[in-house]
Amino acid sequence: MPLSCKMDGRKMTALIAGEVDHHRAKQLMLDLERKIEISYPKELILDLSGVTFMDSSGIAVLLRTCRRMREVEGQFRVTQVPHQAGRVLRTAGLQKMMSITFSGEEE
């Protein structure tokens, strides 16, 4: 399963597994939006530890999810970003726009 979510009160943790590329990005965005609409979390933690590859489409997934969480006045964090995905996100400067913890860094 490419996306799995669990709730703890109003905190949602979403785990993405596999590749985040142009083939999967649109469905991931729709799935994340649907989960947000159903549960309206106060905090969404997006765990990327299961991501094996990410291209620039992953940037769009994160930006859209971040924007949606701001619309519902919730907090958004990205955690456990693997090395390859981290290069993509750092190159785009996403760490300046949202809370991101890269693998190997302390939270």
C-alpha positions as CSV (number, residue, x, y, z in Angstrom):
1,M,0.0,0.0,0.0
2,P,1.6,3.3,-1.1
3,L,-0.1,5.4,1.6
4,S,-1.2,4.4,5.1
5,C,-2.5,6.7,7.8
6,K,-3.1,6.4,11.5
7,M,-4.8,8.8,13.8
8,D,-3.9,9.5,17.4
9,G,-6.5,12.0,18.6
10,R,-6.3,14.8,16.1
11,K,-2.8,13.9,15.0
12,M,-2.5,12.0,11.8
13,T,0.7,10.2,10.7
14,A,0.8,9.3,7.0
15,L,3.4,6.9,5.7
16,I,4.3,7.0,2.0
17,A,6.0,3.9,0.6
18,G,7.6,3.2,-2.8
19,E,8.2,5.7,-5.6
20,V,6.9,9.2,-5.7
21,D,7.1,10.1,-9.3
22,H,4.8,11.6,-12.0
23,H,2.9,8.3,-12.2
24,R,1.9,8.3,-8.6
25,A,1.9,11.9,-7.5
26,K,-1.6,12.8,-8.6
27,Q,-3.1,9.8,-6.7
28,L,-1.1,10.5,-3.6
29,M,-2.3,14.1,-3.6
30,L,-5.9,13.0,-4.0
31,D,-5.5,10.4,-1.2
32,L,-3.9,12.8,1.2
33,E,-6.6,15.4,0.5
34,R,-9.3,12.9,1.1
35,K,-7.7,11.8,4.4
36,I,-7.5,15.5,5.5
37,E,-11.1,16.1,4.5
38,I,-12.4,13.1,6.4
39,S,-10.5,13.7,9.7
40,Y,-9.4,17.4,9.8
41,P,-6.3,16.7,11.8
42,K,-4.7,19.5,13.8
43,E,-1.3,18.0,12.9
44,L,-0.2,15.9,9.9
45,I,3.1,14.1,10.0
46,L,4.2,12.8,6.6
47,D,6.7,10.0,7.1
48,L,8.8,9.4,4.0
49,S,10.9,6.6,5.4
50,G,9.4,4.1,2.9
51,V,10.1,6.3,-0.2
52,T,12.5,4.5,-2.5
53,F,12.6,7.3,-5.2
54,M,11.3,10.8,-5.6
55,D,11.4,13.2,-8.5
56,S,10.1,16.8,-8.8
57,S,6.5,15.5,-8.6
58,G,7.1,14.8,-4.9
59,I,7.6,18.5,-4.4
60,A,4.1,19.1,-5.7
61,V,2.7,16.5,-3.4
62,L,4.3,18.2,-0.4
63,L,3.4,21.7,-1.4
64,R,-0.2,20.9,-2.0
65,T,-0.5,19.0,1.3
66,C,1.2,21.8,3.2
67,R,-1.2,24.3,1.6
68,R,-4.2,22.2,2.5
69,M,-3.1,21.8,6.1
70,R,-2.7,25.6,6.3
71,E,-6.3,26.0,4.9
72,V,-7.6,23.8,7.8
73,E,-5.3,25.7,10.2
74,G,-3.3,22.5,11.0
75,Q,0.4,21.9,11.5
76,F,2.4,20.0,8.8
77,R,5.7,18.2,9.2
78,V,7.7,15.9,6.9
79,T,9.9,13.3,8.7
80,Q,12.4,10.6,7.9
81,V,13.2,11.8,4.4
82,P,15.7,9.4,2.8
83,H,18.9,10.6,1.2
84,Q,17.8,10.6,-2.5
85,A,14.4,12.3,-1.7
86,G,16.3,14.7,0.6
87,R,18.5,15.9,-2.3
88,V,15.3,16.7,-4.4
89,L,13.7,18.6,-1.5
90,R,16.9,20.5,-0.5
91,T,17.5,21.5,-4.1
92,A,14.0,22.9,-4.3
93,G,14.5,24.7,-0.9
94,L,11.4,23.1,0.7
95,Q,13.1,23.1,4.1
96,K,12.6,26.9,4.1
97,M,8.9,26.5,3.5
98,M,8.0,23.7,5.8
99,S,9.3,21.6,8.7
100,I,11.4,18.8,7.3
101,T,13.5,16.2,9.1
102,F,16.0,14.3,7.0
103,S,17.0,10.7,7.8
104,G,19.9,10.8,10.3
105,E,18.9,14.1,11.8
106,E,17.3,14.3,15.3
107,E,13.7,15.4,15.5
